[in-house]
Amino acid sequence: MPPLIVVALGAPGRAVLVRWALRETQPNNHELEEARFAKVREGRRDARVQTLRSNPVTDVCRPD
């Protein structure tokens, strides 16, 4: 077969493959993002925000 015909027949196949791959990955990405944001929200509830105070003599910062 001439290369032009092979390329012409292969282009629609590649387009279908790309569309299928995108449809398969979108739900997975959505689930992963939900799980990640849930973990971040839990961490914010549990973590206590501490402020740092600088010691002027030693120039070291330590929590209150």
N, CA, C, O and CB atoms as a CASP TS submission, in Angstrom:
PFRMAT TS
TARGET T0000
AUTHOR 0000-0000-0000
METHOD Language model
MODEL 1
PARENT N/A
ATOM      1  N   MET     1       0.833  -1.184   0.000  1.00  0.00           N
ATOM      2  CA  MET     1       0.000   0.000   0.000  1.00  0.00           C
ATOM      3  C   MET     1       0.875   1.243   0.000  1.00  0.00           C
ATOM      4  O   MET     1       1.933   1.266   0.629  1.00  0.00           O
ATOM      5  CB  MET     1      -0.947   0.000   1.207  1.00  0.00           C
ATOM      6  N   PRO     2       0.444   2.245  -0.686  1.00  0.00           N
ATOM      7  CA  PRO     2       1.193   3.494  -0.641  1.00  0.00           C
ATOM      8  C   PRO     2       1.112   4.110   0.769  1.00  0.00           C
ATOM      9  O   PRO     2       0.102   3.965   1.458  1.00  0.00           O
ATOM     10  CB  PRO     2       0.654   4.488  -1.705  1.00  0.00           C
ATOM     11  N   PRO     3       2.165   4.783   1.177  1.00  0.00           N
ATOM     12  CA  PRO     3       2.194   5.346   2.539  1.00  0.00           C
ATOM     13  C   PRO     3       1.052   6.322   2.815  1.00  0.00           C
ATOM     14  O   PRO     3       0.579   6.400   3.949  1.00  0.00           O
ATOM     15  CB  PRO     3       3.510   6.048   2.771  1.00  0.00           C
ATOM     16  N   LEU     4       0.604   7.060   1.813  1.00  0.00           N
ATOM     17  CA  LEU     4      -0.479   8.013   2.032  1.00  0.00           C
ATOM     18  C   LEU     4      -1.761   7.302   2.452  1.00  0.00           C
ATOM     19  O   LEU     4      -2.490   7.801   3.309  1.00  0.00           O
ATOM     20  CB  LEU     4      -0.725   8.837   0.769  1.00  0.00           C
ATOM     21  N   ILE     5      -2.036   6.172   1.874  1.00  0.00           N
ATOM     22  CA  ILE     5      -3.240   5.411   2.227  1.00  0.00           C
ATOM     23  C   ILE     5      -3.107   4.857   3.646  1.00  0.00           C
ATOM     24  O   ILE     5      -4.073   4.873   4.409  1.00  0.00           O
ATOM     25  CB  ILE     5      -3.481   4.255   1.212  1.00  0.00           C
ATOM     26  N   VAL     6      -1.938   4.377   3.996  1.00  0.00           N
ATOM     27  CA  VAL     6      -1.717   3.842   5.345  1.00  0.00           C
ATOM     28  C   VAL     6      -1.913   4.949   6.384  1.00  0.00           C
ATOM     29  O   VAL     6      -2.549   4.727   7.414  1.00  0.00           O
ATOM     30  CB  VAL     6      -0.291   3.228   5.468  1.00  0.00           C
ATOM     31  N   VAL     7      -1.375   6.122   6.120  1.00  0.00           N
ATOM     32  CA  VAL     7      -1.531   7.244   7.046  1.00  0.00           C
ATOM     33  C   VAL     7      -2.995   7.655   7.119  1.00  0.00           C
ATOM     34  O   VAL     7      -3.503   7.933   8.205  1.00  0.00           O
ATOM     35  CB  VAL     7      -0.653   8.443   6.612  1.00  0.00           C
ATOM     36  N   ALA     8      -3.680   7.697   5.978  1.00  0.00           N
ATOM     37  CA  ALA     8      -5.084   8.097   5.957  1.00  0.00           C
ATOM     38  C   ALA     8      -5.953   7.113   6.725  1.00  0.00           C
ATOM     39  O   ALA     8      -6.917   7.530   7.368  1.00  0.00           O
ATOM     40  CB  ALA     8      -5.578   8.217   4.522  1.00  0.00           C
ATOM     41  N   LEU     9      -5.651   5.847   6.679  1.00  0.00           N
ATOM     42  CA  LEU     9      -6.428   4.855   7.418  1.00  0.00           C
ATOM     43  C   LEU     9      -6.041   4.820   8.901  1.00  0.00           C
ATOM     44  O   LEU     9      -6.864   4.462   9.743  1.00  0.00           O
ATOM     45  CB  LEU     9      -6.236   3.473   6.797  1.00  0.00           C
ATOM     46  N   GLY    10      -4.812   5.183   9.222  1.00  0.00           N
ATOM     47  CA  GLY    10      -4.359   5.139  10.608  1.00  0.00           C
ATOM     48  C   GLY    10      -4.811   6.324  11.437  1.00  0.00           C
ATOM     49  O   GLY    10      -4.927   6.203  12.656  1.00  0.00           O
ATOM     50  N   ALA    11      -5.069   7.465  10.818  1.00  0.00           N
ATOM     51  CA  ALA    11      -5.456   8.675  11.562  1.00  0.00           C
ATOM     52  C   ALA    11      -6.767   8.492  12.329  1.00  0.00           C
ATOM     53  O   ALA    11      -6.816   8.842  13.508  1.00  0.00           O
ATOM     54  CB  ALA    11      -5.588   9.855  10.605  1.00  0.00           C
ATOM     55  N   PRO    12      -7.822   7.967  11.724  1.00  0.00           N
ATOM     56  CA  PRO    12      -9.059   7.779  12.504  1.00  0.00           C
ATOM     57  C   PRO    12      -8.882   6.772  13.652  1.00  0.00           C
ATOM     58  O   PRO    12      -9.476   6.922  14.720  1.00  0.00           O
ATOM     59  CB  PRO    12     -10.189   7.309  11.582  1.00  0.00           C
ATOM     60  N   GLY    13      -8.075   5.773  13.418  1.00  0.00           N
ATOM     61  CA  GLY    13      -7.821   4.800  14.477  1.00  0.00           C
ATOM     62  C   GLY    13      -7.115   5.431  15.662  1.00  0.00           C
ATOM     63  O   GLY    13      -7.432   5.133  16.813  1.00  0.00           O
ATOM     64  N   ARG    14      -6.159   6.301  15.380  1.00  0.00           N
ATOM     65  CA  ARG    14      -5.459   6.991  16.468  1.00  0.00           C
ATOM     66  C   ARG    14      -6.410   7.918  17.210  1.00  0.00           C
ATOM     67  O   ARG    14      -6.351   8.014  18.436  1.00  0.00           O
ATOM     68  CB  ARG    14      -4.257   7.787  15.924  1.00  0.00           C
ATOM     69  N   ALA    15      -7.290   8.604  16.477  1.00  0.00           N
ATOM     70  CA  ALA    15      -8.248   9.516  17.112  1.00  0.00           C
ATOM     71  C   ALA    15      -9.183   8.751  18.042  1.00  0.00           C
ATOM     72  O   ALA    15      -9.474   9.216  19.144  1.00  0.00           O
ATOM     73  CB  ALA    15      -9.064  10.275  16.047  1.00  0.00           C
ATOM     74  N   VAL    16      -9.649   7.598  17.616  1.00  0.00           N
ATOM     75  CA  VAL    16     -10.523   6.776  18.452  1.00  0.00           C
ATOM     76  C   VAL    16      -9.764   6.298  19.687  1.00  0.00           C
ATOM     77  O   VAL    16     -10.321   6.291  20.785  1.00  0.00           O
ATOM     78  CB  VAL    16     -11.071   5.569  17.653  1.00  0.00           C
ATOM     79  N   LEU    17      -8.534   5.907  19.528  1.00  0.00           N
ATOM     80  CA  LEU    17      -7.728   5.442  20.654  1.00  0.00           C
ATOM     81  C   LEU    17      -7.493   6.554  21.672  1.00  0.00           C
ATOM     82  O   LEU    17      -7.556   6.313  22.877  1.00  0.00           O
ATOM     83  CB  LEU    17      -6.392   4.900  20.157  1.00  0.00           C
ATOM     84  N   VAL    18      -7.226   7.754  21.205  1.00  0.00           N
ATOM     85  CA  VAL    18      -7.005   8.881  22.114  1.00  0.00           C
ATOM     86  C   VAL    18      -8.284   9.222  22.864  1.00  0.00           C
ATOM     87  O   VAL    18      -8.244   9.464  24.070  1.00  0.00           O
ATOM     88  CB  VAL    18      -6.499  10.110  21.341  1.00  0.00           C
ATOM     89  N   ARG    19      -9.417   9.246  22.172  1.00  0.00           N
ATOM     90  CA  ARG    19     -10.693   9.535  22.847  1.00  0.00           C
ATOM     91  C   ARG    19     -11.012   8.479  23.891  1.00  0.00           C
ATOM     92  O   ARG    19     -11.481   8.813  24.979  1.00  0.00           O
ATOM     93  CB  ARG    19     -11.837   9.620  21.827  1.00  0.00           C
ATOM     94  N   TRP    20     -10.768   7.215  23.583  1.00  0.00           N
ATOM     95  CA  TRP    20     -11.019   6.142  24.550  1.00  0.00           C
ATOM     96  C   TRP    20     -10.118   6.301  25.772  1.00  0.00           C
ATOM     97  O   TRP    20     -10.583   6.140  26.900  1.00  0.00           O
ATOM     98  CB  TRP    20     -10.794   4.761  23.899  1.00  0.00           C
ATOM     99  N   ALA    21      -8.841   6.614  25.567  1.00  0.00           N
ATOM    100  CA  ALA    21      -7.903   6.771  26.680  1.00  0.00           C
ATOM    101  C   ALA    21      -8.319   7.942  27.573  1.00  0.00           C
ATOM    102  O   ALA    21      -8.240   7.842  28.798  1.00  0.00           O
ATOM    103  CB  ALA    21      -6.468   6.986  26.151  1.00  0.00           C
ATOM    104  N   LEU    22      -8.755   9.038  26.978  1.00  0.00           N
ATOM    105  CA  LEU    22      -9.190  10.188  27.776  1.00  0.00           C
ATOM    106  C   LEU    22     -10.425   9.852  28.597  1.00  0.00           C
ATOM    107  O   LEU    22     -10.515  10.233  29.764  1.00  0.00           O
ATOM    108  CB  LEU    22      -9.476  11.388  26.872  1.00  0.00           C
ATOM    109  N   ARG    23     -11.368   9.151  28.005  1.00  0.00           N
ATOM    110  CA  ARG    23     -12.574   8.775  28.753  1.00  0.00           C
ATOM    111  C   ARG    23     -12.258   7.831  29.903  1.00  0.00           C
ATOM    112  O   ARG    23     -12.917   7.887  30.941  1.00  0.00           O
ATOM    113  CB  ARG    23     -13.588   8.126  27.823  1.00  0.00           C
ATOM    114  N   GLU    24     -11.282   6.981  29.741  1.00  0.00           N
ATOM    115  CA  GLU    24     -10.920   6.040  30.799  1.00  0.00           C
ATOM    116  C   GLU    24     -10.182   6.717  31.949  1.00  0.00           C
ATOM    117  O   GLU    24     -10.332   6.300  33.098  1.00  0.00           O
ATOM    118  CB  GLU    24     -10.066   4.928  30.229  1.00  0.00           C
ATOM    119  N   THR    25      -9.392   7.745  31.672  1.00  0.00           N
ATOM    120  CA  THR    25      -8.587   8.365  32.722  1.00  0.00           C
ATOM    121  C   THR    25      -9.325   9.453  33.483  1.00  0.00           C
ATOM    122  O   THR    25      -8.984   9.703  34.639  1.00  0.00           O
ATOM    123  CB  THR    25      -7.341   8.937  32.130  1.00  0.00           C
ATOM    124  N   GLN    26     -10.317  10.112  32.897  1.00  0.00           N
ATOM    125  CA  GLN    26     -10.998  11.210  33.578  1.00  0.00           C
ATOM    126  C   GLN    26     -11.656  10.777  34.891  1.00  0.00           C
ATOM    127  O   GLN    26     -11.447  11.461  35.893  1.00  0.00           O
ATOM    128  CB  GLN    26     -12.041  11.809  32.662  1.00  0.00           C
ATOM    129  N   PRO    27     -12.433   9.696  34.961  1.00  0.00           N
ATOM    130  CA  PRO    27     -13.035   9.307  36.251  1.00  0.00           C
ATOM    131  C   PRO    27     -11.976   8.974  37.298  1.00  0.00           C
ATOM    132  O   PRO    27     -12.151   9.290  38.475  1.00  0.00           O
ATOM    133  CB  PRO    27     -13.964   8.103  36.060  1.00  0.00           C
ATOM    134  N   ASN    28     -10.889   8.345  36.886  1.00  0.00           N
ATOM    135  CA  ASN    28      -9.839   8.002  37.836  1.00  0.00           C
ATOM    136  C   ASN    28      -9.202   9.253  38.405  1.00  0.00           C
ATOM    137  O   ASN    28      -8.956   9.325  39.609  1.00  0.00           O
ATOM    138  CB  ASN    28      -8.782   7.126  37.176  1.00  0.00           C
ATOM    139  N   ASN    29      -8.928  10.239  37.567  1.00  0.00           N
ATOM    140  CA  ASN    29      -8.340  11.482  38.040  1.00  0.00           C
ATOM    141  C   ASN    29      -9.276  12.185  39.010  1.00  0.00           C
ATOM    142  O   ASN    29      -8.825  12.748  40.008  1.00  0.00           O
ATOM    143  CB  ASN    29      -8.010  12.398  36.865  1.00  0.00           C
ATOM    144  N   HIS    30     -10.572  12.158  38.728  1.00  0.00           N
ATOM    145  CA  HIS    30     -11.543  12.803  39.603  1.00  0.00           C
ATOM    146  C   HIS    30     -11.547  12.132  40.979  1.00  0.00           C
ATOM    147  O   HIS    30     -11.565  12.820  41.999  1.00  0.00           O
ATOM    148  CB  HIS    30     -12.951  12.756  38.974  1.00  0.00           C
ATOM    149  N   GLU    31     -11.531  10.806  41.017  1.00  0.00           N
ATOM    150  CA  GLU    31     -11.509  10.086  42.291  1.00  0.00           C
ATOM    151  C   GLU    31     -10.235  10.377  43.067  1.00  0.00           C
ATOM    152  O   GLU    31     -10.283  10.545  44.285  1.00  0.00           O
ATOM    153  CB  GLU    31     -11.644   8.583  42.058  1.00  0.00           C
ATOM    154  N   LEU    32      -9.109  10.440  42.392  1.00  0.00           N
ATOM    155  CA  LEU    32      -7.849  10.725  43.076  1.00  0.00           C
ATOM    156  C   LEU    32      -7.836  12.135  43.652  1.00  0.00           C
ATOM    157  O   LEU    32      -7.341  12.343  44.759  1.00  0.00           O
ATOM    158  CB  LEU    32      -6.674  10.543  42.119  1.00  0.00           C
ATOM    159  N   GLU    33      -8.374  13.104  42.917  1.00  0.00           N
ATOM    160  CA  GLU    33      -8.427  14.475  43.423  1.00  0.00           C
ATOM    161  C   GLU    33      -9.327  14.579  44.644  1.00  0.00           C
ATOM    162  O   GLU    33      -8.988  15.275  45.601  1.00  0.00           O
ATOM    163  CB  GLU    33      -8.914  15.425  42.333  1.00  0.00           C
ATOM    164  N   GLU    34     -10.478  13.894  44.629  1.00  0.00           N
ATOM    165  CA  GLU    34     -11.365  13.911  45.794  1.00  0.00           C
ATOM    166  C   GLU    34     -10.667  13.333  47.017  1.00  0.00           C
ATOM    167  O   GLU    34     -10.777  13.885  48.112  1.00  0.00           O
ATOM    168  CB  GLU    34     -12.650  13.126  45.503  1.00  0.00           C
ATOM    169  N   ALA    35      -9.955  12.234  46.842  1.00  0.00           N
ATOM    170  CA  ALA    35      -9.258  11.616  47.967  1.00  0.00           C
ATOM    171  C   ALA    35      -8.154  12.531  48.489  1.00  0.00           C
ATOM    172  O   ALA    35      -7.962  12.637  49.700  1.00  0.00           O
ATOM    173  CB  ALA    35      -8.672  10.259  47.555  1.00  0.00           C
ATOM    174  N   ARG    36      -7.440  13.180  47.602  1.00  0.00           N
ATOM    175  CA  ARG    36      -6.358  14.067  48.018  1.00  0.00           C
ATOM    176  C   ARG    36      -6.904  15.269  48.782  1.00  0.00           C
ATOM    177  O   ARG    36      -6.350  15.647  49.815  1.00  0.00           O
ATOM    178  CB  ARG    36      -5.552  14.535  46.800  1.00  0.00           C
ATOM    179  N   PHE    37      -7.986  15.877  48.286  1.00  0.00           N
ATOM    180  CA  PHE    37      -8.560  17.035  48.965  1.00  0.00           C
ATOM    181  C   PHE    37      -9.162  16.640  50.311  1.00  0.00           C
ATOM    182  O   PHE    37      -9.111  17.425  51.258  1.00  0.00           O
ATOM    183  CB  PHE    37      -9.626  17.695  48.085  1.00  0.00           C
ATOM    184  N   ALA    38      -9.726  15.448  50.413  1.00  0.00           N
ATOM    185  CA  ALA    38     -10.264  14.995  51.698  1.00  0.00           C
ATOM    186  C   ALA    38      -9.137  14.856  52.713  1.00  0.00           C
ATOM    187  O   ALA    38      -9.305  15.205  53.881  1.00  0.00           O
ATOM    188  CB  ALA    38     -11.015  13.651  51.539  1.00  0.00           C
ATOM    189  N   LYS    39      -8.005  14.353  52.277  1.00  0.00           N
ATOM    190  CA  LYS    39      -6.853  14.197  53.168  1.00  0.00           C
ATOM    191  C   LYS    39      -6.348  15.560  53.627  1.00  0.00           C
ATOM    192  O   LYS    39      -5.980  15.724  54.790  1.00  0.00           O
ATOM    193  CB  LYS    39      -5.724  13.418  52.465  1.00  0.00           C
ATOM    194  N   VAL    40      -6.327  16.534  52.725  1.00  0.00           N
ATOM    195  CA  VAL    40      -5.873  17.880  53.078  1.00  0.00           C
ATOM    196  C   VAL    40      -6.825  18.496  54.094  1.00  0.00           C
ATOM    197  O   VAL    40      -6.382  19.111  55.064  1.00  0.00           O
ATOM    198  CB  VAL    40      -5.770  18.776  51.821  1.00  0.00           C
ATOM    199  N   ARG    41      -8.140  18.335  53.878  1.00  0.00           N
ATOM    200  CA  ARG    41      -9.112  18.893  54.813  1.00  0.00           C
ATOM    201  C   ARG    41      -8.976  18.260  56.192  1.00  0.00           C
ATOM    202  O   ARG    41      -9.087  18.963  57.197  1.00  0.00           O
ATOM    203  CB  ARG    41     -10.530  18.698  54.285  1.00  0.00           C
ATOM    204  N   GLU    42      -8.740  16.953  56.267  1.00  0.00           N
ATOM    205  CA  GLU    42      -8.550  16.290  57.559  1.00  0.00           C
ATOM    206  C   GLU    42      -7.301  16.808  58.254  1.00  0.00           C
ATOM    207  O   GLU    42      -7.306  17.029  59.465  1.00  0.00           O
ATOM    208  CB  GLU    42      -8.458  14.772  57.378  1.00  0.00           C
ATOM    209  N   GLY    43      -6.248  16.998  57.501  1.00  0.00           N
ATOM    210  CA  GLY    43      -5.003  17.483  58.071  1.00  0.00           C
ATOM    211  C   GLY    43      -5.155  18.880  58.636  1.00  0.00           C
ATOM    212  O   GLY    43      -4.543  19.199  59.655  1.00  0.00           O
ATOM    213  N   ARG    44      -5.950  19.714  58.005  1.00  0.00           N
ATOM    214  CA  ARG    44      -6.146  21.071  58.507  1.00  0.00           C
ATOM    215  C   ARG    44      -6.907  21.065  59.813  1.00  0.00           C
ATOM    216  O   ARG    44      -6.647  21.905  60.673  1.00  0.00           O
ATOM    217  CB  ARG    44      -6.880  21.919  57.484  1.00  0.00           C
ATOM    218  N   ARG    45      -7.848  20.138  59.990  1.00  0.00           N
ATOM    219  CA  ARG    45      -8.586  20.075  61.248  1.00  0.00           C
ATOM    220  C   ARG    45      -7.695  19.622  62.390  1.00  0.00           C
ATOM    221  O   ARG    45      -7.817  20.125  63.507  1.00  0.00           O
ATOM    222  CB  ARG    45      -9.777  19.139  61.118  1.00  0.00           C
ATOM    223  N   ASP    46      -6.803  18.682  62.126  1.00  0.00           N
ATOM    224  CA  ASP    46      -5.986  18.097  63.179  1.00  0.00           C
ATOM    225  C   ASP    46      -4.764  18.944  63.527  1.00  0.00           C
ATOM    226  O   ASP    46      -4.311  18.935  64.672  1.00  0.00           O
ATOM    227  CB  ASP    46      -5.546  16.722  62.770  1.00  0.00           C
ATOM    228  N   ALA    47      -4.243  19.651  62.580  1.00  0.00           N
ATOM    229  CA  ALA    47      -3.001  20.388  62.812  1.00  0.00           C
ATOM    230  C   ALA    47      -3.280  21.686  63.565  1.00  0.00           C
ATOM    231  O   ALA    47      -4.222  22.414  63.251  1.00  0.00           O
ATOM    232  CB  ALA    47      -2.293  20.687  61.477  1.00  0.00           C
ATOM    233  N   ARG    48      -2.461  21.953  64.539  1.00  0.00           N
ATOM    234  CA  ARG    48      -2.566  23.193  65.288  1.00  0.00           C
ATOM    235  C   ARG    48      -1.525  24.156  64.736  1.00  0.00           C
ATOM    236  O   ARG    48      -0.353  23.805  64.604  1.00  0.00           O
ATOM    237  CB  ARG    48      -2.369  22.958  66.823  1.00  0.00           C
ATOM    238  N   VAL    49      -1.949  25.347  64.420  1.00  0.00           N
ATOM    239  CA  VAL    49      -1.033  26.321  63.855  1.00  0.00           C
ATOM    240  C   VAL    49      -0.232  26.936  64.991  1.00  0.00           C
ATOM    241  O   VAL    49      -0.794  27.457  65.954  1.00  0.00           O
ATOM    242  CB  VAL    49      -1.792  27.413  63.046  1.00  0.00           C
ATOM    243  N   GLN    50       1.082  26.868  64.866  1.00  0.00           N
ATOM    244  CA  GLN    50       1.945  27.442  65.877  1.00  0.00           C
ATOM    245  C   GLN    50       2.656  28.660  65.304  1.00  0.00           C
ATOM    246  O   GLN    50       3.020  28.696  64.128  1.00  0.00           O
ATOM    247  CB  GLN    50       2.960  26.403  66.385  1.00  0.00           C
ATOM    248  N   THR    51       2.843  29.649  66.160  1.00  0.00           N
ATOM    249  CA  THR    51       3.601  30.813  65.727  1.00  0.00           C
ATOM    250  C   THR    51       5.024  30.677  66.241  1.00  0.00           C
ATOM    251  O   THR    51       5.269  30.058  67.276  1.00  0.00           O
ATOM    252  CB  THR    51       2.947  32.132  66.229  1.00  0.00           C
ATOM    253  N   LEU    52       5.937  31.250  65.521  1.00  0.00           N
ATOM    254  CA  LEU    52       7.340  31.199  65.911  1.00  0.00           C
ATOM    255  C   LEU    52       7.759  32.543  66.491  1.00  0.00           C
ATOM    256  O   LEU    52       7.373  33.604  66.001  1.00  0.00           O
ATOM    257  CB  LEU    52       8.233  30.823  64.707  1.00  0.00           C
ATOM    258  N   ARG    53       8.556  32.467  67.544  1.00  0.00           N
ATOM    259  CA  ARG    53       9.107  33.678  68.147  1.00  0.00           C
ATOM    260  C   ARG    53      10.614  33.629  67.996  1.00  0.00           C
ATOM    261  O   ARG    53      11.247  32.594  68.208  1.00  0.00           O
ATOM    262  CB  ARG    53       8.693  33.814  69.651  1.00  0.00           C
ATOM    263  N   SER    54      11.163  34.750  67.632  1.00  0.00           N
ATOM    264  CA  SER    54      12.608  34.835  67.443  1.00  0.00           C
ATOM    265  C   SER    54      13.275  35.255  68.743  1.00  0.00           C
ATOM    266  O   SER    54      12.829  36.191  69.406  1.00  0.00           O
ATOM    267  CB  SER    54      12.956  35.824  66.313  1.00  0.00           C
ATOM    268  N   ASN    55      14.349  34.556  69.103  1.00  0.00           N
ATOM    269  CA  ASN    55      15.151  34.925  70.259  1.00  0.00           C
ATOM    270  C   ASN    55      16.200  35.911  69.768  1.00  0.00           C
ATOM    271  O   ASN    55      17.037  35.548  68.942  1.00  0.00           O
ATOM    272  CB  ASN    55      15.809  33.666  70.946  1.00  0.00           C
ATOM    273  N   PRO    56      16.179  37.158  70.258  1.00  0.00           N
ATOM    274  CA  PRO    56      17.112  38.152  69.737  1.00  0.00           C
ATOM    275  C   PRO    56      18.566  37.859  70.090  1.00  0.00           C
ATOM    276  O   PRO    56      19.468  38.325  69.394  1.00  0.00           O
ATOM    277  CB  PRO    56      16.739  39.509  70.252  1.00  0.00           C
ATOM    278  N   VAL    57      18.813  37.107  71.141  1.00  0.00           N
ATOM    279  CA  VAL    57      20.184  36.820  71.556  1.00  0.00           C
ATOM    280  C   VAL    57      20.818  35.760  70.649  1.00  0.00           C
ATOM    281  O   VAL    57      21.927  35.932  70.144  1.00  0.00           O
ATOM    282  CB  VAL    57      20.212  36.353  73.023  1.00  0.00           C
ATOM    283  N   THR    58      20.077  34.649  70.456  1.00  0.00           N
ATOM    284  CA  THR    58      20.635  33.556  69.664  1.00  0.00           C
ATOM    285  C   THR    58      20.187  33.609  68.210  1.00  0.00           C
ATOM    286  O   THR    58      20.749  32.910  67.367  1.00  0.00           O
ATOM    287  CB  THR    58      20.244  32.227  70.269  1.00  0.00           C
ATOM    288  N   ASP    59      19.182  34.427  67.904  1.00  0.00           N
ATOM    289  CA  ASP    59      18.639  34.555  66.557  1.00  0.00           C
ATOM    290  C   ASP    59      18.079  33.230  66.047  1.00  0.00           C
ATOM    291  O   ASP    59      18.213  32.899  64.869  1.00  0.00           O
ATOM    292  CB  ASP    59      19.711  35.066  65.605  1.00  0.00           C
ATOM    293  N   VAL    60      17.441  32.466  66.965  1.00  0.00           N
ATOM    294  CA  VAL    60      16.825  31.194  66.625  1.00  0.00           C
ATOM    295  C   VAL    60      15.325  31.342  66.829  1.00  0.00           C
ATOM    296  O   VAL    60      14.887  31.932  67.816  1.00  0.00           O
ATOM    297  CB  VAL    60      17.407  30.021  67.486  1.00  0.00           C
ATOM    298  N   CYS    61      14.538  30.811  65.901  1.00  0.00           N
ATOM    299  CA  CYS    61      13.082  30.856  66.011  1.00  0.00           C
ATOM    300  C   CYS    61      12.601  29.568  66.643  1.00  0.00           C
ATOM    301  O   CYS    61      13.030  28.474  66.278  1.00  0.00           O
ATOM    302  CB  CYS    61      12.415  31.072  64.627  1.00  0.00           C
ATOM    303  N   ARG    62      11.681  29.726  67.620  1.00  0.00           N
ATOM    304  CA  ARG    62      11.110  28.559  68.315  1.00  0.00           C
ATOM    305  C   ARG    62       9.606  28.748  68.445  1.00  0.00           C
ATOM    306  O   ARG    62       9.119  29.879  68.472  1.00  0.00           O
ATOM    307  CB  ARG    62      11.764  28.358  69.725  1.00  0.00           C
ATOM    308  N   PRO    63       8.867  27.642  68.527  1.00  0.00           N
ATOM    309  CA  PRO    63       7.407  27.770  68.697  1.00  0.00           C
ATOM    310  C   PRO    63       7.077  28.302  70.092  1.00  0.00           C
ATOM    311  O   PRO    63       7.852  28.147  71.036  1.00  0.00           O
ATOM    312  CB  PRO    63       6.705  26.400  68.467  1.00  0.00           C
ATOM    313  N   ASP    64       5.897  28.937  70.193  1.00  0.00           N
ATOM    314  CA  ASP    64       5.437  29.451  71.497  1.00  0.00           C
ATOM    315  C   ASP    64       5.185  28.330  72.459  1.00  0.00           C
ATOM    316  O   ASP    64       4.794  28.572  73.601  1.00  0.00           O
ATOM    317  CB  ASP    64       4.171  30.282  71.341  1.00  0.00           C
TER
END
